Amino acid sequence: MFECLIIIKVRLGQWIWVNYSRIKQNNQWVYAWAGLDSILVFDENMHLIKSVNAKSEFAKPLKFTSGSNLPKDIQIQERISQTTYSYIFYDPYRELYYRFVNIGRDMDESDSEDQFPHLKNDFSIIVLDKDFNILTEKRFPGKIHYPYKSFVGKKGLYLSRTNPFYYGLNEDEVVYDVLEFR
């Protein structure tokens, strides 16, 4: 899996940062964009094979103030309050895809002082079969897992309990919850 950050020029000549996650599966590239409800599948020559609706039940339309020169508090508010997609993983043991969703929430007083306040947000995982049909979406409470440190193994999807806001965090050990979806 690769995570990428690119810049796209949008109308009015403004530039914005865009996150996406991609994986190479057989002879295909599977892309999941942060602000796009669909998953895009391309062949090796980057010809679009299909676009699959993989929208979270928690998603609402994105509202960007636009522009990268916004004050930090506005950037933080947009990052925290909007539901966006982050990673997509393929599980070769169960032939499933996992799409991570960062669920937007209202800001609290300490968010502007925290280094990564979006890690307080709840998140969900959309589970798709090998043909990209949605099987389920499971929601997880914020402040426990660090979804960006997840990986797939033989036993299932490993979710790290290393969120810096987790009160049960022990810096002497790394704890994973292992989920198995079928």
C-alpha positions as a Markdown table, in Angstrom:
| # | Residue | x | y | z |
|---|---|---|---|---|
| 1 | Met | 0.0 | 0.0 | 0.0 |
| 2 | Phe | 1.2 | 3.5 | -0.8 |
| 3 | Glu | -0.1 | 6.7 | 0.7 |
| 4 | Cys | 0.4 | 9.7 | -1.4 |
| 5 | Leu | -0.1 | 13.4 | -1.1 |
| 6 | Ile | -0.5 | 15.4 | -4.3 |
| 7 | Ile | -1.5 | 18.9 | -5.3 |
| 8 | Ile | -4.3 | 19.6 | -7.7 |
| 9 | Lys | -5.1 | 23.0 | -9.3 |
| 10 | Val | -8.8 | 23.7 | -8.9 |
| 11 | Arg | -11.0 | 26.5 | -10.3 |
| 12 | Leu | -10.0 | 30.1 | -9.5 |
| 13 | Gly | -6.4 | 29.0 | -9.7 |
| 14 | Gln | -6.1 | 27.9 | -6.1 |
| 15 | Trp | -4.1 | 24.9 | -5.1 |
| 16 | Ile | -5.2 | 22.3 | -2.6 |
| 17 | Trp | -3.6 | 19.2 | -1.0 |
| 18 | Val | -5.3 | 16.0 | -1.8 |
| 19 | Asn | -4.7 | 12.7 | 0.0 |
| 20 | Tyr | -5.3 | 9.3 | -1.5 |
| 21 | Ser | -4.4 | 5.7 | -0.8 |
| 22 | Arg | -3.6 | 3.2 | -3.5 |
| 23 | Ile | -2.8 | -0.5 | -3.7 |
| 24 | Lys | -1.7 | -2.7 | -6.5 |
| 25 | Gln | -3.8 | -5.8 | -6.7 |
| 26 | Asn | -2.8 | -8.3 | -9.5 |
| 27 | Asn | -2.7 | -6.1 | -12.7 |
| 28 | Gln | -4.9 | -3.3 | -11.2 |
| 29 | Trp | -4.4 | -0.2 | -9.2 |
| 30 | Val | -7.1 | 0.5 | -6.6 |
| 31 | Tyr | -7.4 | 4.1 | -5.5 |
| 32 | Ala | -9.3 | 5.5 | -2.6 |
| 33 | Trp | -9.3 | 9.4 | -2.4 |
| 34 | Ala | -9.9 | 11.2 | 0.8 |
| 35 | Gly | -12.9 | 13.2 | -0.4 |
| 36 | Leu | -14.4 | 10.7 | -2.9 |
| 37 | Asp | -17.1 | 8.3 | -2.0 |
| 38 | Ser | -16.1 | 5.9 | -4.8 |
| 39 | Ile | -13.2 | 3.6 | -5.2 |
| 40 | Leu | -11.5 | 3.8 | -8.6 |
| 41 | Val | -9.9 | 0.8 | -10.3 |
| 42 | Phe | -7.4 | 1.3 | -13.1 |
| 43 | Asp | -5.5 | -1.1 | -15.3 |
| 44 | Glu | -1.7 | -1.0 | -15.5 |
| 45 | Asn | -1.9 | 1.7 | -18.2 |
| 46 | Met | -4.0 | 3.8 | -15.9 |
| 47 | His | -7.2 | 3.3 | -17.9 |
| 48 | Leu | -10.2 | 3.5 | -15.7 |
| 49 | Ile | -11.8 | 0.0 | -15.4 |
| 50 | Lys | -14.5 | 0.8 | -12.9 |
| 51 | Ser | -15.7 | 3.3 | -10.3 |
| 52 | Val | -17.4 | 1.6 | -7.3 |
| 53 | Asn | -19.6 | 3.5 | -4.8 |
| 54 | Ala | -18.0 | 2.7 | -1.4 |
| 55 | Lys | -19.6 | 5.5 | 0.6 |
| 56 | Ser | -19.7 | 5.5 | 4.4 |
| 57 | Glu | -23.0 | 5.7 | 6.1 |
| 58 | Phe | -21.5 | 8.5 | 8.2 |
| 59 | Ala | -20.4 | 10.6 | 5.2 |
| 60 | Lys | -21.8 | 14.1 | 4.7 |
| 61 | Pro | -20.9 | 16.5 | 1.8 |
| 62 | Leu | -17.5 | 18.1 | 2.2 |
| 63 | Lys | -17.4 | 21.8 | 2.9 |
| 64 | Phe | -14.0 | 23.4 | 2.2 |
| 65 | Thr | -13.3 | 27.1 | 2.8 |
| 66 | Ser | -10.7 | 26.6 | 0.0 |
| 67 | Gly | -7.2 | 27.8 | -0.2 |
| 68 | Ser | -4.1 | 26.6 | 1.5 |
| 69 | Asn | -3.3 | 29.9 | 3.1 |
| 70 | Leu | -6.1 | 29.6 | 5.6 |
| 71 | Pro | -5.5 | 30.3 | 9.3 |
| 72 | Lys | -4.5 | 27.3 | 11.2 |
| 73 | Asp | -7.7 | 27.2 | 13.3 |
| 74 | Ile | -9.8 | 27.0 | 10.1 |
| 75 | Gln | -7.6 | 24.2 | 8.7 |
| 76 | Ile | -7.9 | 22.3 | 12.0 |
| 77 | Gln | -11.6 | 22.8 | 12.1 |
| 78 | Glu | -12.0 | 21.4 | 8.6 |
| 79 | Arg | -9.8 | 18.4 | 9.4 |
| 80 | Ile | -11.8 | 17.5 | 12.5 |
| 81 | Ser | -15.3 | 18.3 | 11.5 |
| 82 | Gln | -15.5 | 16.6 | 8.1 |
| 83 | Thr | -15.8 | 12.9 | 7.4 |
| 84 | Thr | -13.1 | 11.8 | 5.0 |
| 85 | Tyr | -11.5 | 8.5 | 3.8 |
| 86 | Ser | -8.0 | 7.6 | 4.6 |
| 87 | Tyr | -6.5 | 4.2 | 3.8 |
| 88 | Ile | -7.6 | 1.2 | 1.8 |
| 89 | Phe | -6.1 | -2.2 | 2.5 |
| 90 | Tyr | -6.4 | -5.6 | 0.8 |
| 91 | Asp | -6.7 | -8.7 | 2.9 |
| 92 | Pro | -5.3 | -11.6 | 0.7 |
| 93 | Tyr | -6.2 | -14.2 | 3.4 |
| 94 | Arg | -10.0 | -13.4 | 3.3 |
| 95 | Glu | -10.1 | -11.6 | -0.1 |
| 96 | Leu | -11.5 | -8.5 | 1.4 |
| 97 | Tyr | -10.8 | -4.7 | 1.2 |
| 98 | Tyr | -10.9 | -2.5 | 4.2 |
| 99 | Arg | -11.6 | 1.2 | 3.7 |
| 100 | Phe | -10.9 | 3.5 | 6.7 |
| 101 | Val | -13.2 | 6.5 | 7.3 |
| 102 | Asn | -12.3 | 9.4 | 9.7 |
| 103 | Ile | -15.7 | 10.5 | 11.0 |
| 104 | Gly | -16.2 | 14.2 | 11.5 |
| 105 | Arg | -17.1 | 15.7 | 14.9 |
| 106 | Asp | -17.5 | 19.1 | 16.6 |
| 107 | Met | -14.3 | 20.7 | 17.9 |
| 108 | Asp | -13.6 | 20.9 | 21.6 |
| 109 | Glu | -11.6 | 23.5 | 23.4 |
| 110 | Ser | -8.2 | 21.7 | 23.4 |
| 111 | Asp | -8.2 | 20.8 | 19.7 |
| 112 | Ser | -6.3 | 23.9 | 18.5 |
| 113 | Glu | -3.5 | 23.1 | 21.0 |
| 114 | Asp | -3.2 | 19.4 | 20.3 |
| 115 | Gln | -0.7 | 18.1 | 17.7 |
| 116 | Phe | -3.0 | 15.6 | 16.0 |
| 117 | Pro | -6.6 | 16.4 | 17.2 |
| 118 | His | -8.2 | 14.3 | 14.4 |
| 119 | Leu | -7.0 | 11.2 | 16.3 |
| 120 | Lys | -9.8 | 12.0 | 18.8 |
| 121 | Asn | -12.4 | 11.3 | 16.1 |
| 122 | Asp | -14.3 | 8.1 | 15.8 |
| 123 | Phe | -13.5 | 6.2 | 12.7 |
| 124 | Ser | -15.1 | 3.3 | 10.8 |
| 125 | Ile | -14.0 | 0.6 | 8.5 |
| 126 | Ile | -16.0 | -0.3 | 5.4 |
| 127 | Val | -15.5 | -4.0 | 4.6 |
| 128 | Leu | -15.8 | -4.9 | 0.9 |
| 129 | Asp | -15.6 | -8.2 | -0.9 |
| 130 | Lys | -13.1 | -8.9 | -3.7 |
| 131 | Asp | -15.6 | -7.5 | -6.2 |
| 132 | Phe | -16.0 | -4.2 | -4.1 |
| 133 | Asn | -19.5 | -5.0 | -2.8 |
| 134 | Ile | -19.9 | -3.5 | 0.7 |
| 135 | Leu | -20.4 | -6.2 | 3.3 |
| 136 | Thr | -20.5 | -4.1 | 6.5 |
| 137 | Glu | -19.2 | -0.9 | 8.1 |
| 138 | Lys | -18.0 | -1.0 | 11.7 |
| 139 | Arg | -17.6 | 2.1 | 13.8 |
| 140 | Phe | -14.9 | 2.5 | 16.4 |
| 141 | Pro | -14.7 | 5.1 | 19.2 |
| 142 | Gly | -12.0 | 7.8 | 19.0 |
| 143 | Lys | -9.0 | 8.1 | 21.3 |
| 144 | Ile | -8.2 | 4.4 | 21.5 |
| 145 | His | -6.8 | 3.1 | 18.2 |
| 146 | Tyr | -4.3 | 4.7 | 15.9 |
| 147 | Pro | -5.9 | 3.7 | 12.6 |
| 148 | Tyr | -2.9 | 4.9 | 10.6 |
| 149 | Lys | -0.8 | 2.2 | 12.2 |
| 150 | Ser | -3.0 | -0.7 | 11.1 |
| 151 | Phe | -2.0 | -3.6 | 8.9 |
| 152 | Val | -3.3 | -6.9 | 7.6 |
| 153 | Gly | -1.9 | -10.3 | 8.8 |
| 154 | Lys | -2.8 | -14.0 | 8.7 |
| 155 | Lys | -5.1 | -13.6 | 11.8 |
| 156 | Gly | -6.9 | -10.5 | 10.5 |
| 157 | Leu | -6.8 | -6.7 | 10.5 |
| 158 | Tyr | -4.5 | -5.4 | 13.2 |
| 159 | Leu | -5.6 | -2.1 | 14.9 |
| 160 | Ser | -3.0 | -0.5 | 17.1 |
| 161 | Arg | -4.0 | 0.8 | 20.5 |
| 162 | Thr | -1.3 | 3.5 | 20.4 |
| 163 | Asn | -3.5 | 6.5 | 20.1 |
| 164 | Pro | -1.8 | 9.4 | 22.0 |
| 165 | Phe | -5.2 | 10.2 | 23.5 |
| 166 | Tyr | -5.8 | 6.7 | 24.8 |
| 167 | Tyr | -5.8 | 6.7 | 28.7 |
| 168 | Gly | -4.8 | 3.0 | 28.8 |
| 169 | Leu | -1.7 | 3.6 | 26.7 |
| 170 | Asn | 1.4 | 1.9 | 28.1 |
| 171 | Glu | 4.6 | 3.3 | 26.4 |
| 172 | Asp | 6.4 | 0.0 | 27.2 |
| 173 | Glu | 4.3 | -2.1 | 25.0 |
| 174 | Val | 2.4 | -2.1 | 21.7 |
| 175 | Val | -1.1 | -3.6 | 21.8 |
| 176 | Tyr | -3.1 | -4.6 | 18.8 |
| 177 | Asp | -6.8 | -5.6 | 18.5 |
| 178 | Val | -7.1 | -8.2 | 15.8 |
| 179 | Leu | -10.3 | -8.1 | 13.8 |
| 180 | Glu | -11.5 | -10.9 | 11.5 |
| 181 | Phe | -14.2 | -10.1 | 9.0 |
| 182 | Arg | -15.8 | -12.8 | 6.9 |
